[in-house]
Amino acid sequence: MSVAKNIEITSTSTTGFEDAINKGIQRASRTIDNVRGAWVKEQKVEISNGKVSEYQVVMILTFVLDSGEGVENEAKMRNKDKQKTKRK
């Protein structure tokens, strides 16, 4: 069984939206393992002197949580104990 979590991040670039998306994903991936997807929720631009000066994206990142072997093993042990109790 997999469990995923979503977080919202904001990233900016002076080059373009694609660069802002890539920078955000790269930065998040340095501290978050198992990033599996991204949904671009918003795109905005800052304008200075009539020209686009900054591109901003708001993204929802999805990452899969580690399974936690200890937790899985503990659950298996509980199930074995329940089965032994039922046999008695």
Protein Blocks (a to p, Z undefined) as FASTA:
>chain_A
ZZddddddddddfkbmmlmmmmmmmmmmmmmghiabdcdfbdcdddeehiafbdcddddd
dddddehlmlmmmmmmmmmmmmmmmmZZ
